[in-house]
């Protein structure tokens, strides 16, 4: 099953890494440090996308766990109210 936005994150990382390689290659070939710096920045941006994607997935997993806990707690309260005949 594909996770939300996974293909977008994969595309972004691939695009940034391609840009990084091409910029560094052009910078070395043309002896222009500005292009090399741009390539390094693109590589760092690709790493940042991966780190932020993992953080996003962890946050979603925490939210799902919290939602399940709240559902279980609500069911326990409903069960308690039924046992005490306090339901409406």
C-alpha positions, 0 to 999 in steps of 0.5 A: 500500500502506498503511503500519502505523498510517498511518490511526491517525496520520492520524486523530489529526492530523485530530482534533487539528487539528479540536480546535485550530480549534474551541478557538481559535474558541470562545476568541476568541468567548468571550474566554477565553484558556484555550481559545485556549491549549488550541487552540494546544497541540492544534495543536502536538500535531498537529505532534508526531504528524507529526514522530514519524510521519516518525521512525518510518517512517525507523527502520523503513526503517533496520531493513529496510535492516539486515535486508537487509544481514544477509541478504546477509552470511549468504548470503556466509558460506554460499557461502564455507562451501560453497566450502571444503566446510565445510558440515554 
